[in-house]
Amino acid sequence: MILHPRPSPIAAAMYQLRDVGVDAIILHGPAGCCFRTARLLELDGVRVFTSAMDENDFIFGAMDKLRRTIEEVIEYLKEHKNDGNYMIGIVGTCASMIIGEDIWSVVDEYDATLIPVEVHSGLNDNTIGAINAMESCLKLGLIDEKEFERQKYMLKKATEIEKKRGMAKSKYIKPTYEDDLKDVIELFKNNMNKNPKVACVLNAKKETAYLFAHPLIKINEIFNNCINIGNLDENIGLKKIREDAKNILREFKVDYITGGLDEYPVTGEKAVEILKEIKPDIVVVSGVPHALPIEELKEEVDCITIGVSDGPRLYYPIKEYYDYAVIELDAHAKVLGKREVVKSRFGEILEYALK
């Protein structure tokens, strides 16, 4: 049992549909359901609508409302998208799924590709929402069996990492807005003239890499002897994921590629194997540092380790494995809609503190 709030499977389904390339998403539920996620996805160019179910609909159903909403969305897309190829996600919510709304029944009624995803917030792990979205895409022929199995495996591994080493541990994690930033700055100052071998590891989740690459770029400007590792394979993942990797590689040049941007739950293991070979003095892991079995490296190599991640509940989990932890806030919100590296708090402070 997880005692602190966790992301919703509904939100995970919405982000997964964004990666598939939908033009719009209809939330079949109350107008306020997943409001923050809807707002953020608008920044990424996905138009989010709602069927706005109310108390009366909870009793009598709202399929007529859903159909009217689909018609409105298609009309909207006709006005704003001229190619006539409309892809629309229809995402269930607690309200519509509990009363048994059949959102698949509308698939063949309209001149558009509709992707129904049966999902609600009681599915426990948030990644189940993303898996359900992939199951719908497989059923509709939008992805093949091989890609579905890869996606499913990665999403399950992501949950496994969070439950074992991250924010989904079965205990309450107190949020903190403090970190080891001052200590890391002092560490860097003391090592600037010693020419240490610094390993910069990007192990980031999807588009958050636009922000988590930034401090590594700045570290490369500070130290001459940097080796860069990243999960930036531009040939792996859905279209948006591949394009994001390609965009980041224009600004963050890597010596080793560990996998794709959606493979962060497993690329950490490959990163550690590379680190064992190069034997760095300082290791900075940015993105999802707790996905690296960094303790295996420290058993073989005497090095200083720094983990950089997002969210006030990750400081303590990271400190279980790393010497220092630096926390970025609202990383996800800062990168939506971006197609180039975004300035990070850590990177900006490095730039000014170590000139």
C-alpha positions as CSV (number, residue, x, y, z in Angstrom):
1,M,0.0,0.0,0.0
2,I,1.3,3.4,-1.0
3,L,0.6,6.1,1.5
4,H,1.3,9.3,-0.4
5,P,-0.4,10.5,-3.6
6,R,0.8,9.1,-6.9
7,P,0.1,9.9,-10.6
8,S,-3.1,8.7,-12.1
9,P,-3.5,5.9,-14.7
10,I,-5.8,8.3,-16.6
11,A,-3.0,10.9,-16.9
12,A,-0.6,8.1,-18.0
13,A,-3.0,7.1,-20.8
14,M,-3.3,10.7,-22.0
15,Y,0.4,11.1,-22.2
16,Q,0.8,7.8,-24.0
17,L,-1.8,8.9,-26.6
18,R,0.2,12.1,-27.0
19,D,3.2,10.0,-27.9
20,V,1.1,8.1,-30.5
21,G,0.3,11.4,-32.2
22,V,-3.4,12.1,-31.4
23,D,-4.7,15.5,-32.4
24,A,-7.2,15.6,-29.6
25,I,-8.3,13.7,-26.5
26,I,-11.8,13.5,-25.1
27,L,-12.1,12.8,-21.4
28,H,-15.4,11.0,-20.9
29,G,-16.1,12.2,-17.4
30,P,-16.7,15.3,-15.3
31,A,-15.2,18.6,-16.6
32,G,-12.7,18.8,-13.7
33,C,-11.2,15.3,-14.2
34,C,-7.4,15.3,-14.7
35,F,-7.6,19.1,-15.2
36,R,-3.8,19.7,-14.7
37,T,-2.8,17.0,-17.1
38,A,-5.3,18.4,-19.7
39,R,-3.8,21.9,-19.3
40,L,-0.2,20.6,-19.6
41,L,-1.0,18.6,-22.7
42,E,-2.4,21.7,-24.4
43,L,1.1,23.1,-24.2
44,D,2.3,20.1,-26.3
45,G,-0.3,20.8,-29.0
46,V,-2.9,18.2,-28.0
47,R,-6.4,19.6,-27.8
48,V,-8.2,18.2,-24.7
49,F,-12.0,18.2,-24.5
50,T,-14.4,16.7,-22.0
51,S,-17.9,15.2,-22.2
52,A,-18.6,17.0,-18.8
53,M,-20.6,14.3,-17.2
54,D,-22.7,15.4,-14.2
55,E,-24.7,13.8,-11.4
56,N,-27.6,12.9,-13.6
57,D,-25.2,11.2,-16.1
58,F,-23.8,9.0,-13.3
59,I,-27.2,7.4,-13.0
60,F,-28.6,7.4,-16.6
61,G,-25.3,7.3,-18.6
62,A,-23.8,9.9,-21.0
63,M,-23.2,8.2,-24.3
64,D,-25.3,10.8,-26.1
65,K,-23.0,13.5,-24.5
66,L,-20.0,11.6,-25.7
67,R,-21.3,11.4,-29.3
68,R,-22.1,15.1,-29.3
69,T,-18.6,15.9,-28.0
70,I,-17.0,13.7,-30.7
71,E,-18.9,15.6,-33.4
72,E,-17.8,19.0,-31.9
73,V,-14.2,17.8,-31.8
74,I,-14.3,16.7,-35.4
75,E,-15.7,20.1,-36.4
76,Y,-13.0,21.8,-34.5
77,L,-10.3,19.8,-36.2
78,K,-11.8,20.5,-39.6
79,E,-11.4,24.2,-38.9
80,H,-7.9,23.9,-37.6
81,K,-6.3,20.9,-39.4
82,N,-6.7,20.7,-43.1
83,D,-5.4,17.3,-44.0
84,G,-8.6,15.5,-43.0
85,N,-6.8,12.7,-41.1
86,Y,-8.0,13.1,-37.5
87,M,-6.9,10.9,-34.6
88,I,-8.8,11.3,-31.4
89,G,-8.3,9.5,-28.1
90,I,-11.3,8.8,-26.0
91,V,-10.2,8.3,-22.4
92,G,-12.4,6.8,-19.7
93,T,-12.6,8.2,-16.2
94,C,-13.7,6.8,-12.8
95,A,-17.3,8.1,-13.5
96,S,-17.8,6.6,-16.9
97,M,-16.0,3.3,-16.3
98,I,-17.7,2.5,-13.0
99,I,-21.1,2.8,-14.6
100,G,-20.0,0.8,-17.6
101,E,-20.0,3.2,-20.5
102,D,-19.2,1.4,-23.7
103,I,-16.7,3.8,-25.3
104,W,-15.7,1.2,-27.9
105,S,-19.2,1.3,-29.4
106,V,-18.5,4.6,-31.2
107,V,-15.3,3.6,-33.0
108,D,-16.9,3.0,-36.4
109,E,-19.5,5.8,-36.3
110,Y,-17.3,8.7,-37.4
111,D,-14.9,9.6,-40.2
112,A,-11.9,9.8,-37.9
113,T,-9.5,7.4,-36.1
114,L,-11.0,7.0,-32.6
115,I,-8.8,5.4,-29.9
116,P,-10.9,4.4,-26.9
117,V,-9.0,3.7,-23.7
118,E,-10.8,2.0,-20.8
119,V,-9.1,3.4,-17.7
120,H,-9.9,4.8,-14.3
121,S,-7.9,5.9,-11.3
122,G,-8.5,2.8,-9.3
123,L,-6.2,0.6,-11.4
124,N,-3.4,1.0,-8.9
125,D,-0.2,1.5,-10.9
126,N,-0.3,4.6,-13.1
127,T,1.5,2.7,-15.9
128,I,-1.5,0.5,-16.3
129,G,-3.2,3.4,-18.0
130,A,-0.4,3.7,-20.5
131,I,-0.5,-0.1,-21.1
132,N,-4.2,0.1,-21.8
133,A,-3.6,2.9,-24.3
134,M,-1.1,0.6,-26.1
135,E,-3.5,-2.3,-26.0
136,S,-6.1,-0.1,-27.8
137,C,-3.5,1.0,-30.4
138,L,-2.6,-2.6,-31.0
139,K,-6.3,-3.6,-31.4
140,L,-6.7,-0.8,-34.0
141,G,-3.5,-1.7,-35.9
142,L,-1.7,1.5,-35.0
143,I,1.3,-0.4,-33.6
144,D,2.5,-4.0,-34.1
145,E,2.8,-6.8,-31.6
146,K,6.5,-6.4,-31.3
147,E,6.2,-2.7,-30.3
148,F,3.3,-3.4,-28.0
149,E,5.3,-6.0,-26.1
150,R,8.3,-3.7,-25.8
151,Q,6.2,-0.9,-24.5
152,K,4.4,-3.2,-22.0
153,Y,7.8,-4.5,-20.7
154,M,9.2,-1.0,-20.3
155,L,6.1,0.3,-18.5
156,K,6.1,-2.6,-16.1
157,K,9.8,-2.1,-15.5
158,A,9.2,1.6,-14.8
159,T,6.7,0.6,-12.0
160,E,9.1,-2.0,-10.7
161,I,11.9,0.7,-10.4
162,E,9.6,3.1,-8.6
163,K,8.3,0.5,-6.2
164,K,11.7,-0.8,-5.3
165,R,13.8,2.4,-5.4
166,G,11.6,5.4,-6.0
167,M,8.4,7.2,-5.1
168,A,6.1,4.2,-5.1
169,K,7.6,2.6,-2.0
170,S,5.1,1.2,0.4
171,K,5.7,3.9,3.0
172,Y,5.0,7.6,3.3
173,I,7.8,9.7,1.8
174,K,7.9,13.2,3.2
175,P,8.4,15.9,0.5
176,T,11.3,18.2,1.0
177,Y,12.3,21.3,-0.9
178,E,15.9,21.1,0.2
179,D,18.7,19.3,-1.5
180,D,22.5,19.1,-1.6
181,L,23.0,21.8,-4.3
182,K,25.3,24.0,-2.1
183,D,27.5,21.0,-1.3
184,V,27.7,20.0,-5.0
185,I,28.7,23.5,-6.0
186,E,31.5,23.4,-3.4
187,L,32.6,20.0,-4.5
188,F,32.9,21.2,-8.1
189,K,34.8,24.3,-7.0
190,N,37.3,22.2,-5.1
191,N,37.8,19.9,-8.1
192,M,38.0,22.4,-11.0
193,N,41.8,22.5,-11.0
194,K,42.3,18.8,-10.5
195,N,41.1,17.7,-13.9
196,P,38.9,14.8,-12.6
197,K,37.3,12.3,-15.0
198,V,33.6,13.2,-14.9
199,A,30.9,10.9,-16.2
200,C,27.7,12.7,-17.2
201,V,24.9,10.3,-17.5
202,L,21.5,11.2,-19.0
203,N,18.9,8.6,-18.0
204,A,15.8,10.6,-18.4
205,K,12.1,9.8,-19.0
206,K,10.9,10.8,-22.4
207,E,10.6,14.6,-22.9
208,T,12.0,15.4,-19.4
209,A,15.4,14.9,-21.1
210,Y,15.0,18.4,-22.6
211,L,15.6,19.7,-19.0
212,F,17.8,17.0,-17.5
213,A,20.4,17.3,-20.4
214,H,21.0,21.0,-19.4
215,P,23.1,20.5,-16.3
216,L,25.2,17.9,-18.0
217,I,25.9,20.4,-20.9
218,K,27.0,22.9,-18.3
219,I,29.2,20.4,-16.5
220,N,30.9,19.8,-19.8
221,E,31.7,23.5,-20.0
222,I,33.3,23.4,-16.5
223,F,35.4,20.2,-16.7
224,N,37.7,19.3,-19.6
225,N,37.7,15.5,-19.0
226,C,34.0,14.6,-19.4
227,I,32.5,11.4,-20.8
228,N,28.8,11.6,-21.8
229,I,26.4,8.7,-21.7
230,G,22.7,9.0,-22.6
231,N,19.5,7.0,-23.4
232,L,19.2,8.9,-26.7
233,D,18.7,6.3,-29.4
234,E,16.8,8.1,-32.1
235,N,15.6,4.8,-33.7
236,I,13.7,3.5,-30.7
237,G,10.1,4.4,-29.6
238,L,7.1,6.1,-31.0
239,K,7.5,9.0,-33.4
240,K,7.6,11.8,-30.8
241,I,10.1,9.9,-28.6
242,R,12.5,9.4,-31.5
243,E,12.2,13.1,-32.6
244,D,12.9,14.2,-29.0
245,A,16.1,12.1,-28.9
246,K,17.2,13.5,-32.2
247,N,16.6,17.1,-31.0
248,I,18.6,16.6,-27.8
249,L,21.5,15.0,-29.6
250,R,21.9,18.3,-31.5
251,E,22.9,20.0,-28.2
252,F,24.2,17.2,-26.0
253,K,26.8,15.1,-27.7
254,V,27.2,11.6,-26.2
255,D,30.0,9.1,-26.3
256,Y,27.8,6.1,-25.4
257,I,24.1,5.5,-26.2
258,T,22.3,3.2,-23.8
259,G,18.9,2.9,-25.4
260,G,15.8,5.0,-26.1
261,L,14.1,7.7,-24.1
262,D,11.3,5.4,-23.2
263,E,13.7,2.7,-22.0
264,Y,15.0,4.6,-18.9
265,P,13.9,1.8,-16.6
266,V,16.5,-0.6,-18.1
267,T,19.2,1.7,-19.6
268,G,20.6,2.4,-16.2
269,E,22.0,-1.1,-16.1
270,K,23.9,-0.6,-19.3
271,A,25.1,2.8,-18.1
272,V,26.6,1.2,-15.0
273,E,28.5,-1.3,-17.1
274,I,30.0,1.5,-19.1
275,L,30.9,3.4,-15.9
276,K,32.7,0.4,-14.6
277,E,34.9,0.4,-17.7
278,I,35.7,4.1,-17.7
279,K,36.2,4.4,-13.9
280,P,35.3,8.0,-13.4
281,D,36.1,10.2,-10.4
282,I,32.8,11.9,-10.3
283,V,29.5,10.6,-11.7
284,V,26.5,12.8,-12.3
285,V,23.2,11.0,-13.3
286,S,20.4,13.3,-14.4
287,G,16.8,12.3,-15.0
288,V,15.9,9.0,-13.2
289,P,19.1,8.3,-11.2
290,H,17.5,5.7,-9.0
291,A,17.0,3.5,-12.1
292,L,20.8,2.9,-12.1
293,P,22.2,0.3,-9.7
294,I,24.8,2.8,-8.8
295,E,25.7,0.8,-5.7
296,E,27.3,-1.8,-8.0
297,L,29.6,0.8,-9.4
298,K,30.7,2.0,-6.0
299,E,31.6,-1.5,-5.0
300,E,34.2,-1.5,-7.7
301,V,35.1,2.1,-8.3
302,D,36.0,4.8,-5.8
303,C,34.0,7.7,-7.1
304,I,31.7,10.5,-6.0
305,T,28.1,10.1,-7.1
306,I,25.4,12.8,-7.7
307,G,21.8,12.2,-8.6
308,V,19.7,14.8,-10.3
309,S,15.9,14.3,-10.5
310,D,12.5,15.9,-10.3
311,G,10.1,16.2,-7.4
312,P,10.2,16.8,-3.6
313,R,9.5,13.2,-2.8
314,L,12.6,11.9,-4.6
315,Y,15.3,13.5,-2.4
316,Y,15.3,10.7,0.2
317,P,15.1,7.8,-2.2
318,I,18.0,9.2,-4.2
319,K,20.1,9.7,-1.0
320,E,19.8,6.0,-0.2
321,Y,22.1,5.3,-3.2
322,Y,24.0,8.6,-4.1
323,D,26.4,10.8,-2.1
324,Y,24.5,13.9,-3.2
325,A,21.0,14.6,-4.5
326,V,19.9,17.7,-6.5
327,I,16.2,18.2,-7.1
328,E,14.5,20.1,-10.0
329,L,10.9,21.2,-9.5
330,D,8.1,21.0,-12.1
331,A,10.5,19.6,-14.7
332,H,7.6,18.0,-16.6
333,A,5.6,21.2,-16.9
334,K,8.7,23.1,-18.1
335,V,9.4,20.8,-21.1
336,L,6.0,20.3,-22.6
337,G,5.8,21.8,-26.0
338,K,9.6,22.3,-26.2
339,R,11.8,20.9,-29.0
340,E,15.2,22.1,-27.7
341,V,17.0,21.9,-24.4
342,V,15.4,23.8,-21.5
343,K,17.3,25.6,-18.8
344,S,17.4,23.8,-15.4
345,R,17.8,25.3,-12.0
346,F,21.0,23.3,-11.4
347,G,22.5,24.1,-14.7
348,E,21.8,27.9,-14.4
349,I,23.4,28.0,-10.9
350,L,26.4,26.0,-12.2
351,E,26.8,28.6,-15.0
352,Y,26.9,31.6,-12.7
353,A,28.5,30.1,-9.6
354,L,31.5,28.5,-11.5
355,K,32.4,31.1,-14.0
